Amino acid sequence: MDKLLYRPKEAAAVLGIGRATLYDLLHAGKLRSIKDGGMRFITADALRDYVRDLEERCGQDVA
C-alpha cells in the first residue's frame, strides 16, 4: 500500500522544498493538511492536488 499520510518534514522532502516553505504554503491555504491530536499530516491527495494546481497555473502563465 502506498503511503497516505506525511509528516510536514516528509511532505517538504517529497516536494523538494524546505519545511518553512511548506508551512508558508499551509498558512496561505495553498496546501491542505489535517490534524490528529497534536500531530499534523499532509495527505498524499493534498500533495497531488497542490502539484496539479501548480501545473495548471504554469499552463495559464505560458498562454
CHARMM-style PDB file with segment names, atoms N, HN, CA, C and O in Angstrom:
ATOM      1  N   MET     1       0.832  -1.182   0.000  1.00  0.00      PROA
ATOM      2  CA  MET     1       0.000   0.000   0.000  1.00  0.00      PROA
ATOM      3  C   MET     1       0.879   1.249   0.000  1.00  0.00      PROA
ATOM      4  O   MET     1       1.875   1.318   0.720  1.00  0.00      PROA
ATOM      5  N   ASP     2       0.506   2.215  -0.801  1.00  0.00      PROA
ATOM      6  HN  ASP     2      -0.303   2.158  -1.386  1.00  0.00      PROA
ATOM      7  CA  ASP     2       1.243   3.480  -0.843  1.00  0.00      PROA
ATOM      8  C   ASP     2       1.015   4.260   0.447  1.00  0.00      PROA
ATOM      9  O   ASP     2       0.010   4.072   1.132  1.00  0.00      PROA
ATOM     10  N   LYS     3       1.946   5.122   0.759  1.00  0.00      PROA
ATOM     11  HN  LYS     3       2.762   5.275   0.202  1.00  0.00      PROA
ATOM     12  CA  LYS     3       1.842   5.948   1.954  1.00  0.00      PROA
ATOM     13  C   LYS     3       0.718   6.968   1.767  1.00  0.00      PROA
ATOM     14  O   LYS     3       0.634   7.605   0.717  1.00  0.00      PROA
ATOM     15  N   LEU     4      -0.139   7.128   2.766  1.00  0.00      PROA
ATOM     16  HN  LEU     4      -0.070   6.611   3.619  1.00  0.00      PROA
ATOM     17  CA  LEU     4      -1.286   8.030   2.677  1.00  0.00      PROA
ATOM     18  C   LEU     4      -1.075   9.337   3.421  1.00  0.00      PROA
ATOM     19  O   LEU     4      -1.602  10.373   3.018  1.00  0.00      PROA
ATOM     20  N   LEU     5      -0.308   9.298   4.503  1.00  0.00      PROA
ATOM     21  HN  LEU     5       0.121   8.456   4.830  1.00  0.00      PROA
ATOM     22  CA  LEU     5      -0.089  10.478   5.331  1.00  0.00      PROA
ATOM     23  C   LEU     5       1.400  10.784   5.456  1.00  0.00      PROA
ATOM     24  O   LEU     5       2.228   9.886   5.610  1.00  0.00      PROA
ATOM     25  N   TYR     6       1.715  12.068   5.384  1.00  0.00      PROA
ATOM     26  HN  TYR     6       1.042  12.797   5.259  1.00  0.00      PROA
ATOM     27  CA  TYR     6       3.100  12.519   5.507  1.00  0.00      PROA
ATOM     28  C   TYR     6       3.194  13.547   6.617  1.00  0.00      PROA
ATOM     29  O   TYR     6       2.349  14.436   6.719  1.00  0.00      PROA
ATOM     30  N   ARG     7       4.206  13.431   7.438  1.00  0.00      PROA
ATOM     31  HN  ARG     7       4.892  12.708   7.355  1.00  0.00      PROA
ATOM     32  CA  ARG     7       4.508  14.482   8.405  1.00  0.00      PROA
ATOM     33  C   ARG     7       5.051  15.670   7.605  1.00  0.00      PROA
ATOM     34  O   ARG     7       5.538  15.478   6.491  1.00  0.00      PROA
ATOM     35  N   PRO     8       4.979  16.892   8.144  1.00  0.00      PROA
ATOM     36  CA  PRO     8       5.428  18.059   7.381  1.00  0.00      PROA
ATOM     37  C   PRO     8       6.850  17.938   6.830  1.00  0.00      PROA
ATOM     38  O   PRO     8       7.103  18.320   5.687  1.00  0.00      PROA
ATOM     39  N   LYS     9       7.770  17.416   7.620  1.00  0.00      PROA
ATOM     40  HN  LYS     9       7.565  17.105   8.548  1.00  0.00      PROA
ATOM     41  CA  LYS     9       9.147  17.271   7.143  1.00  0.00      PROA
ATOM     42  C   LYS     9       9.216  16.327   5.945  1.00  0.00      PROA
ATOM     43  O   LYS     9       9.957  16.580   4.995  1.00  0.00      PROA
ATOM     44  N   GLU    10       8.449  15.246   5.988  1.00  0.00      PROA
ATOM     45  HN  GLU    10       7.846  15.041   6.759  1.00  0.00      PROA
ATOM     46  CA  GLU    10       8.420  14.289   4.884  1.00  0.00      PROA
ATOM     47  C   GLU    10       7.780  14.910   3.643  1.00  0.00      PROA
ATOM     48  O   GLU    10       8.277  14.741   2.530  1.00  0.00      PROA
ATOM     49  N   ALA    11       6.677  15.628   3.842  1.00  0.00      PROA
ATOM     50  HN  ALA    11       6.273  15.765   4.747  1.00  0.00      PROA
ATOM     51  CA  ALA    11       5.984  16.269   2.717  1.00  0.00      PROA
ATOM     52  C   ALA    11       6.892  17.299   2.048  1.00  0.00      PROA
ATOM     53  O   ALA    11       6.917  17.409   0.822  1.00  0.00      PROA
ATOM     54  N   ALA    12       7.634  18.052   2.858  1.00  0.00      PROA
ATOM     55  HN  ALA    12       7.613  17.963   3.853  1.00  0.00      PROA
ATOM     56  CA  ALA    12       8.565  19.026   2.294  1.00  0.00      PROA
ATOM     57  C   ALA    12       9.615  18.321   1.439  1.00  0.00      PROA
ATOM     58  O   ALA    12       9.957  18.800   0.358  1.00  0.00      PROA
ATOM     59  N   ALA    13      10.124  17.192   1.916  1.00  0.00      PROA
ATOM     60  HN  ALA    13       9.845  16.803   2.794  1.00  0.00      PROA
ATOM     61  CA  ALA    13      11.122  16.442   1.157  1.00  0.00      PROA
ATOM     62  C   ALA    13      10.530  15.921  -0.149  1.00  0.00      PROA
ATOM     63  O   ALA    13      11.191  15.958  -1.186  1.00  0.00      PROA
ATOM     64  N   VAL    14       9.295  15.438  -0.107  1.00  0.00      PROA
ATOM     65  HN  VAL    14       8.757  15.408   0.736  1.00  0.00      PROA
ATOM     66  CA  VAL    14       8.634  14.936  -1.314  1.00  0.00      PROA
ATOM     67  C   VAL    14       8.510  16.045  -2.359  1.00  0.00      PROA
ATOM     68  O   VAL    14       8.716  15.810  -3.550  1.00  0.00      PROA
ATOM     69  N   LEU    15       8.172  17.259  -1.903  1.00  0.00      PROA
ATOM     70  HN  LEU    15       8.005  17.450  -0.936  1.00  0.00      PROA
ATOM     71  CA  LEU    15       8.004  18.395  -2.816  1.00  0.00      PROA
ATOM     72  C   LEU    15       9.334  19.058  -3.199  1.00  0.00      PROA
ATOM     73  O   LEU    15       9.384  19.858  -4.134  1.00  0.00      PROA
ATOM     74  N   GLY    16      10.395  18.728  -2.483  1.00  0.00      PROA
ATOM     75  HN  GLY    16      10.355  18.078  -1.724  1.00  0.00      PROA
ATOM     76  CA  GLY    16      11.697  19.331  -2.766  1.00  0.00      PROA
ATOM     77  C   GLY    16      11.804  20.760  -2.264  1.00  0.00      PROA
ATOM     78  O   GLY    16      12.500  21.583  -2.859  1.00  0.00      PROA
ATOM     79  N   ILE    17      11.108  21.058  -1.158  1.00  0.00      PROA
ATOM     80  HN  ILE    17      10.543  20.390  -0.674  1.00  0.00      PROA
ATOM     81  CA  ILE    17      11.144  22.395  -0.565  1.00  0.00      PROA
ATOM     82  C   ILE    17      11.534  22.276   0.899  1.00  0.00      PROA
ATOM     83  O   ILE    17      11.580  21.175   1.448  1.00  0.00      PROA
ATOM     84  N   GLY    18      11.812  23.394   1.523  1.00  0.00      PROA
ATOM     85  HN  GLY    18      11.774  24.288   1.077  1.00  0.00      PROA
ATOM     86  CA  GLY    18      12.134  23.396   2.944  1.00  0.00      PROA
ATOM     87  C   GLY    18      10.882  23.355   3.802  1.00  0.00      PROA
ATOM     88  O   GLY    18       9.779  23.634   3.332  1.00  0.00      PROA
ATOM     89  N   ARG    19      11.069  23.002   5.063  1.00  0.00      PROA
ATOM     90  HN  ARG    19      11.965  22.775   5.445  1.00  0.00      PROA
ATOM     91  CA  ARG    19       9.947  22.905   5.987  1.00  0.00      PROA
ATOM     92  C   ARG    19       9.270  24.263   6.196  1.00  0.00      PROA
ATOM     93  O   ARG    19       8.046  24.336   6.300  1.00  0.00      PROA
ATOM     94  N   ALA    20      10.055  25.324   6.257  1.00  0.00      PROA
ATOM     95  HN  ALA    20      11.050  25.264   6.172  1.00  0.00      PROA
ATOM     96  CA  ALA    20       9.480  26.666   6.436  1.00  0.00      PROA
ATOM     97  C   ALA    20       8.599  27.033   5.243  1.00  0.00      PROA
ATOM     98  O   ALA    20       7.524  27.607   5.418  1.00  0.00      PROA
ATOM     99  N   THR    21       9.049  26.705   4.036  1.00  0.00      PROA
ATOM    100  HN  THR    21       9.922  26.239   3.894  1.00  0.00      PROA
ATOM    101  CA  THR    21       8.255  26.971   2.833  1.00  0.00      PROA
ATOM    102  C   THR    21       6.970  26.162   2.863  1.00  0.00      PROA
ATOM    103  O   THR    21       5.913  26.661   2.476  1.00  0.00      PROA
ATOM    104  N   LEU    22       7.050  24.913   3.319  1.00  0.00      PROA
ATOM    105  HN  LEU    22       7.908  24.507   3.633  1.00  0.00      PROA
ATOM    106  CA  LEU    22       5.854  24.085   3.429  1.00  0.00      PROA
ATOM    107  C   LEU    22       4.847  24.739   4.371  1.00  0.00      PROA
ATOM    108  O   LEU    22       3.659  24.799   4.053  1.00  0.00      PROA
ATOM    109  N   TYR    23       5.300  25.227   5.520  1.00  0.00      PROA
ATOM    110  HN  TYR    23       6.264  25.178   5.778  1.00  0.00      PROA
ATOM    111  CA  TYR    23       4.386  25.880   6.458  1.00  0.00      PROA
ATOM    112  C   TYR    23       3.819  27.172   5.866  1.00  0.00      PROA
ATOM    113  O   TYR    23       2.668  27.518   6.135  1.00  0.00      PROA
ATOM    114  N   ASP    24       4.603  27.882   5.073  1.00  0.00      PROA
ATOM    115  HN  ASP    24       5.538  27.601   4.854  1.00  0.00      PROA
ATOM    116  CA  ASP    24       4.085  29.064   4.381  1.00  0.00      PROA
ATOM    117  C   ASP    24       2.933  28.676   3.454  1.00  0.00      PROA
ATOM    118  O   ASP    24       1.921  29.375   3.399  1.00  0.00      PROA
ATOM    119  N   LEU    25       3.080  27.565   2.726  1.00  0.00      PROA
ATOM    120  HN  LEU    25       3.902  26.998   2.771  1.00  0.00      PROA
ATOM    121  CA  LEU    25       2.019  27.081   1.836  1.00  0.00      PROA
ATOM    122  C   LEU    25       0.777  26.698   2.629  1.00  0.00      PROA
ATOM    123  O   LEU    25      -0.343  26.971   2.197  1.00  0.00      PROA
ATOM    124  N   LEU    26       0.964  26.071   3.782  1.00  0.00      PROA
ATOM    125  HN  LEU    26       1.874  25.849   4.133  1.00  0.00      PROA
ATOM    126  CA  LEU    26      -0.165  25.692   4.625  1.00  0.00      PROA
ATOM    127  C   LEU    26      -0.912  26.927   5.127  1.00  0.00      PROA
ATOM    128  O   LEU    26      -2.140  26.983   5.078  1.00  0.00      PROA
ATOM    129  N   HSD    27      -0.158  27.913   5.610  1.00  0.00      PROA
ATOM    130  HN  HSD    27       0.840  27.868   5.650  1.00  0.00      PROA
ATOM    131  CA  HSD    27      -0.779  29.133   6.138  1.00  0.00      PROA
ATOM    132  C   HSD    27      -1.479  29.933   5.050  1.00  0.00      PROA
ATOM    133  O   HSD    27      -2.470  30.612   5.317  1.00  0.00      PROA
ATOM    134  N   ALA    28      -0.973  29.858   3.833  1.00  0.00      PROA
ATOM    135  HN  ALA    28      -0.167  29.307   3.616  1.00  0.00      PROA
ATOM    136  CA  ALA    28      -1.573  30.587   2.705  1.00  0.00      PROA
ATOM    137  C   ALA    28      -2.773  29.843   2.126  1.00  0.00      PROA
ATOM    138  O   ALA    28      -3.466  30.373   1.258  1.00  0.00      PROA
ATOM    139  N   GLY    29      -3.023  28.634   2.591  1.00  0.00      PROA
ATOM    140  HN  GLY    29      -2.460  28.203   3.297  1.00  0.00      PROA
ATOM    141  CA  GLY    29      -4.144  27.857   2.083  1.00  0.00      PROA
ATOM    142  C   GLY    29      -3.875  27.202   0.738  1.00  0.00      PROA
ATOM    143  O   GLY    29      -4.806  26.750   0.072  1.00  0.00      PROA
ATOM    144  N   LYS    30      -2.624  27.147   0.336  1.00  0.00      PROA
ATOM    145  HN  LYS    30      -1.867  27.514   0.878  1.00  0.00      PROA
ATOM    146  CA  LYS    30      -2.267  26.538  -0.952  1.00  0.00      PROA
ATOM    147  C   LYS    30      -2.067  25.035  -0.849  1.00  0.00      PROA
ATOM    148  O   LYS    30      -2.083  24.325  -1.854  1.00  0.00      PROA
ATOM    149  N   LEU    31      -1.878  24.556   0.379  1.00  0.00      PROA
ATOM    150  HN  LEU    31      -1.864  25.133   1.196  1.00  0.00      PROA
ATOM    151  CA  LEU    31      -1.675  23.132   0.635  1.00  0.00      PROA
ATOM    152  C   LEU    31      -2.510  22.764   1.851  1.00  0.00      PROA
ATOM    153  O   LEU    31      -2.432  23.420   2.890  1.00  0.00      PROA
ATOM    154  N   ARG    32      -3.307  21.714   1.717  1.00  0.00      PROA
ATOM    155  HN  ARG    32      -3.370  21.181   0.873  1.00  0.00      PROA
ATOM    156  CA  ARG    32      -4.180  21.275   2.807  1.00  0.00      PROA
ATOM    157  C   ARG    32      -3.441  20.339   3.750  1.00  0.00      PROA
ATOM    158  O   ARG    32      -2.524  19.617   3.358  1.00  0.00      PROA
ATOM    159  N   SER    33      -3.870  20.375   5.008  1.00  0.00      PROA
ATOM    160  HN  SER    33      -4.614  20.962   5.327  1.00  0.00      PROA
ATOM    161  CA  SER    33      -3.333  19.440   5.990  1.00  0.00      PROA
ATOM    162  C   SER    33      -4.451  19.043   6.944  1.00  0.00      PROA
ATOM    163  O   SER    33      -5.514  19.663   6.980  1.00  0.00      PROA
ATOM    164  N   ILE    34      -4.184  17.997   7.711  1.00  0.00      PROA
ATOM    165  HN  ILE    34      -3.321  17.493   7.681  1.00  0.00      PROA
ATOM    166  CA  ILE    34      -5.127  17.545   8.726  1.00  0.00      PROA
ATOM    167  C   ILE    34      -4.371  17.367  10.032  1.00  0.00      PROA
ATOM    168  O   ILE    34      -3.150  17.209  10.042  1.00  0.00      PROA
ATOM    169  N   LYS    35      -5.115  17.394  11.135  1.00  0.00      PROA
ATOM    170  HN  LYS    35      -6.107  17.523  11.126  1.00  0.00      PROA
ATOM    171  CA  LYS    35      -4.508  17.169  12.441  1.00  0.00      PROA
ATOM    172  C   LYS    35      -5.169  15.970  13.093  1.00  0.00      PROA
ATOM    173  O   LYS    35      -6.378  15.766  12.984  1.00  0.00      PROA
ATOM    174  N   ASP    36      -4.352  15.186  13.770  1.00  0.00      PROA
ATOM    175  HN  ASP    36      -3.370  15.352  13.858  1.00  0.00      PROA
ATOM    176  CA  ASP    36      -4.837  14.074  14.575  1.00  0.00      PROA
ATOM    177  C   ASP    36      -4.191  14.246  15.938  1.00  0.00      PROA
ATOM    178  O   ASP    36      -3.002  13.983  16.119  1.00  0.00      PROA
ATOM    179  N   GLY    37      -4.991  14.688  16.888  1.00  0.00      PROA
ATOM    180  HN  GLY    37      -5.957  14.901  16.742  1.00  0.00      PROA
ATOM    181  CA  GLY    37      -4.418  15.027  18.187  1.00  0.00      PROA
ATOM    182  C   GLY    37      -3.510  16.230  18.009  1.00  0.00      PROA
ATOM    183  O   GLY    37      -3.934  17.253  17.472  1.00  0.00      PROA
ATOM    184  N   GLY    38      -2.281  16.122  18.446  1.00  0.00      PROA
ATOM    185  HN  GLY    38      -1.936  15.291  18.882  1.00  0.00      PROA
ATOM    186  CA  GLY    38      -1.326  17.215  18.292  1.00  0.00      PROA
ATOM    187  C   GLY    38      -0.443  17.082  17.068  1.00  0.00      PROA
ATOM    188  O   GLY    38       0.465  17.889  16.867  1.00  0.00      PROA
ATOM    189  N   MET    39      -0.697  16.072  16.247  1.00  0.00      PROA
ATOM    190  HN  MET    39      -1.434  15.417  16.410  1.00  0.00      PROA
ATOM    191  CA  MET    39       0.166  15.843  15.083  1.00  0.00      PROA
ATOM    192  C   MET    39      -0.498  16.332  13.802  1.00  0.00      PROA
ATOM    193  O   MET    39      -1.696  16.142  13.591  1.00  0.00      PROA
ATOM    194  N   ARG    40       0.301  16.962  12.957  1.00  0.00      PROA
ATOM    195  HN  ARG    40       1.274  17.116  13.129  1.00  0.00      PROA
ATOM    196  CA  ARG    40      -0.180  17.457  11.663  1.00  0.00      PROA
ATOM    197  C   ARG    40       0.307  16.524  10.571  1.00  0.00      PROA
ATOM    198  O   ARG    40       1.441  16.046  10.598  1.00  0.00      PROA
ATOM    199  N   PHE    41      -0.569  16.276   9.612  1.00  0.00      PROA
ATOM    200  HN  PHE    41      -1.490  16.665   9.590  1.00  0.00      PROA
ATOM    201  CA  PHE    41      -0.249  15.428   8.474  1.00  0.00      PROA
ATOM    202  C   PHE    41      -0.702  16.097   7.190  1.00  0.00      PROA
ATOM    203  O   PHE    41      -1.662  16.868   7.183  1.00  0.00      PROA
ATOM    204  N   ILE    42      -0.009  15.797   6.111  1.00  0.00      PROA
ATOM    205  HN  ILE    42       0.771  15.170   6.117  1.00  0.00      PROA
ATOM    206  CA  ILE    42      -0.418  16.196   4.768  1.00  0.00      PROA
ATOM    207  C   ILE    42      -0.720  14.908   4.027  1.00  0.00      PROA
ATOM    208  O   ILE    42       0.104  13.994   3.993  1.00  0.00      PROA
ATOM    209  N   THR    43      -1.903  14.837   3.435  1.00  0.00      PROA
ATOM    210  HN  THR    43      -2.572  15.579   3.463  1.00  0.00      PROA
ATOM    211  CA  THR    43      -2.285  13.609   2.740  1.00  0.00      PROA
ATOM    212  C   THR    43      -1.618  13.539   1.368  1.00  0.00      PROA
ATOM    213  O   THR    43      -1.221  14.555   0.799  1.00  0.00      PROA
ATOM    214  N   ALA    44      -1.506  12.327   0.857  1.00  0.00      PROA
ATOM    215  HN  ALA    44      -1.828  11.501   1.320  1.00  0.00      PROA
ATOM    216  CA  ALA    44      -0.959  12.132  -0.485  1.00  0.00      PROA
ATOM    217  C   ALA    44      -1.826  12.863  -1.510  1.00  0.00      PROA
ATOM    218  O   ALA    44      -1.309  13.429  -2.474  1.00  0.00      PROA
ATOM    219  N   ASP    45      -3.147  12.852  -1.301  1.00  0.00      PROA
ATOM    220  HN  ASP    45      -3.567  12.392  -0.518  1.00  0.00      PROA
ATOM    221  CA  ASP    45      -4.049  13.562  -2.223  1.00  0.00      PROA
ATOM    222  C   ASP    45      -3.808  15.066  -2.185  1.00  0.00      PROA
ATOM    223  O   ASP    45      -3.858  15.721  -3.226  1.00  0.00      PROA
ATOM    224  N   ALA    46      -3.546  15.626  -1.005  1.00  0.00      PROA
ATOM    225  HN  ALA    46      -3.504  15.094  -0.160  1.00  0.00      PROA
ATOM    226  CA  ALA    46      -3.274  17.057  -0.896  1.00  0.00      PROA
ATOM    227  C   ALA    46      -1.992  17.419  -1.645  1.00  0.00      PROA
ATOM    228  O   ALA    46      -1.926  18.466  -2.289  1.00  0.00      PROA
ATOM    229  N   LEU    47      -0.978  16.562  -1.564  1.00  0.00      PROA
ATOM    230  HN  LEU    47      -1.032  15.711  -1.040  1.00  0.00      PROA
ATOM    231  CA  LEU    47       0.259  16.803  -2.300  1.00  0.00      PROA
ATOM    232  C   LEU    47       0.007  16.760  -3.809  1.00  0.00      PROA
ATOM    233  O   LEU    47       0.499  17.611  -4.550  1.00  0.00      PROA
ATOM    234  N   ARG    48      -0.758  15.771  -4.254  1.00  0.00      PROA
ATOM    235  HN  ARG    48      -1.158  15.079  -3.652  1.00  0.00      PROA
ATOM    236  CA  ARG    48      -1.081  15.669  -5.689  1.00  0.00      PROA
ATOM    237  C   ARG    48      -1.879  16.885  -6.162  1.00  0.00      PROA
ATOM    238  O   ARG    48      -1.617  17.429  -7.235  1.00  0.00      PROA
ATOM    239  N   ASP    49      -2.853  17.304  -5.355  1.00  0.00      PROA
ATOM    240  HN  ASP    49      -3.066  16.862  -4.484  1.00  0.00      PROA
ATOM    241  CA  ASP    49      -3.666  18.468  -5.722  1.00  0.00      PROA
ATOM    242  C   ASP    49      -2.819  19.729  -5.823  1.00  0.00      PROA
ATOM    243  O   ASP    49      -3.012  20.536  -6.732  1.00  0.00      PROA
ATOM    244  N   TYR    50      -1.884  19.902  -4.896  1.00  0.00      PROA
ATOM    245  HN  TYR    50      -1.727  19.247  -4.158  1.00  0.00      PROA
ATOM    246  CA  TYR    50      -1.007  21.071  -4.923  1.00  0.00      PROA
ATOM    247  C   TYR    50      -0.164  21.087  -6.209  1.00  0.00      PROA
ATOM    248  O   TYR    50      -0.038  22.122  -6.863  1.00  0.00      PROA
ATOM    249  N   VAL    51       0.399  19.951  -6.555  1.00  0.00      PROA
ATOM    250  HN  VAL    51       0.296  19.110  -6.024  1.00  0.00      PROA
ATOM    251  CA  VAL    51       1.217  19.869  -7.770  1.00  0.00      PROA
ATOM    252  C   VAL    51       0.343  20.102  -9.008  1.00  0.00      PROA
ATOM    253  O   VAL    51       0.764  20.777  -9.948  1.00  0.00      PROA
ATOM    254  N   ARG    52      -0.858  19.549  -9.006  1.00  0.00      PROA
ATOM    255  HN  ARG    52      -1.200  19.001  -8.242  1.00  0.00      PROA
ATOM    256  CA  ARG    52      -1.789  19.754 -10.131  1.00  0.00      PROA
ATOM    257  C   ARG    52      -2.131  21.245 -10.277  1.00  0.00      PROA
ATOM    258  O   ARG    52      -2.189  21.766 -11.391  1.00  0.00      PROA
ATOM    259  N   ASP    53      -2.356  21.923  -9.149  1.00  0.00      PROA
ATOM    260  HN  ASP    53      -2.309  21.500  -8.244  1.00  0.00      PROA
ATOM    261  CA  ASP    53      -2.629  23.363  -9.189  1.00  0.00      PROA
ATOM    262  C   ASP    53      -1.441  24.139  -9.757  1.00  0.00      PROA
ATOM    263  O   ASP    53      -1.620  25.083 -10.527  1.00  0.00      PROA
ATOM    264  N   LEU    54      -0.239  23.741  -9.376  1.00  0.00      PROA
ATOM    265  HN  LEU    54      -0.094  22.974  -8.751  1.00  0.00      PROA
ATOM    266  CA  LEU    54       0.970  24.385  -9.919  1.00  0.00      PROA
ATOM    267  C   LEU    54       1.042  24.207 -11.434  1.00  0.00      PROA
ATOM    268  O   LEU    54       1.347  25.147 -12.168  1.00  0.00      PROA
ATOM    269  N   GLU    55       0.755  22.989 -11.889  1.00  0.00      PROA
ATOM    270  HN  GLU    55       0.507  22.225 -11.293  1.00  0.00      PROA
ATOM    271  CA  GLU    55       0.783  22.714 -13.332  1.00  0.00      PROA
ATOM    272  C   GLU    55      -0.233  23.559 -14.070  1.00  0.00      PROA
ATOM    273  O   GLU    55       0.061  24.096 -15.139  1.00  0.00      PROA
ATOM    274  N   GLU    56      -1.424  23.682 -13.512  1.00  0.00      PROA
ATOM    275  HN  GLU    56      -1.662  23.247 -12.644  1.00  0.00      PROA
ATOM    276  CA  GLU    56      -2.472  24.486 -14.160  1.00  0.00      PROA
ATOM    277  C   GLU    56      -2.069  25.959 -14.205  1.00  0.00      PROA
ATOM    278  O   GLU    56      -2.270  26.627 -15.219  1.00  0.00      PROA
ATOM    279  N   ARG    57      -1.504  26.463 -13.115  1.00  0.00      PROA
ATOM    280  HN  ARG    57      -1.341  25.920 -12.291  1.00  0.00      PROA
ATOM    281  CA  ARG    57      -1.076  27.873 -13.104  1.00  0.00      PROA
ATOM    282  C   ARG    57       0.045  28.122 -14.090  1.00  0.00      PROA
ATOM    283  O   ARG    57       0.066  29.160 -14.751  1.00  0.00      PROA
ATOM    284  N   CYS    58       0.981  27.185 -14.202  1.00  0.00      PROA
ATOM    285  HN  CYS    58       0.964  26.341 -13.665  1.00  0.00      PROA
ATOM    286  CA  CYS    58       2.070  27.336 -15.167  1.00  0.00      PROA
ATOM    287  C   CYS    58       1.547  27.309 -16.587  1.00  0.00      PROA
ATOM    288  O   CYS    58       2.040  28.050 -17.438  1.00  0.00      PROA
ATOM    289  N   GLY    59       0.570  26.482 -16.862  1.00  0.00      PROA
ATOM    290  HN  GLY    59       0.170  25.880 -16.171  1.00  0.00      PROA
ATOM    291  CA  GLY    59      -0.036  26.430 -18.174  1.00  0.00      PROA
ATOM    292  C   GLY    59      -0.735  27.725 -18.536  1.00  0.00      PROA
ATOM    293  O   GLY    59      -0.729  28.128 -19.699  1.00  0.00      PROA
ATOM    294  N   GLN    60      -1.337  28.385 -17.555  1.00  0.00      PROA
ATOM    295  HN  GLN    60      -1.341  28.058 -16.610  1.00  0.00      PROA
ATOM    296  CA  GLN    60      -2.020  29.657 -17.784  1.00  0.00      PROA
ATOM    297  C   GLN    60      -1.006  30.779 -18.021  1.00  0.00      PROA
ATOM    298  O   GLN    60      -1.253  31.681 -18.821  1.00  0.00      PROA
ATOM    299  N   ASP    61       0.132  30.724 -17.327  1.00  0.00      PROA
ATOM    300  HN  ASP    61       0.333  29.991 -16.677  1.00  0.00      PROA
ATOM    301  CA  ASP    61       1.150  31.764 -17.481  1.00  0.00      PROA
ATOM    302  C   ASP    61       1.766  31.745 -18.873  1.00  0.00      PROA
ATOM    303  O   ASP    61       2.130  32.792 -19.408  1.00  0.00      PROA
ATOM    304  N   VAL    62       1.883  30.561 -19.460  1.00  0.00      PROA
ATOM    305  HN  VAL    62       1.587  29.710 -19.025  1.00  0.00      PROA
ATOM    306  CA  VAL    62       2.520  30.428 -20.773  1.00  0.00      PROA
ATOM    307  C   VAL    62       1.614  30.947 -21.873  1.00  0.00      PROA
ATOM    308  O   VAL    62       2.087  31.558 -22.831  1.00  0.00      PROA
ATOM    309  N   ALA    63       0.338  30.714 -21.746  1.00  0.00      PROA
ATOM    310  HN  ALA    63      -0.046  30.218 -20.967  1.00  0.00      PROA
ATOM    311  CA  ALA    63      -0.616  31.068 -22.812  1.00  0.00      PROA
ATOM    312  C   ALA    63      -0.804  32.542 -22.982  1.00  0.00      PROA
ATOM    313  OT1 ALA    63      -1.575  32.971 -23.840  1.00  0.00      PROA
TER     314      ALA     63
END
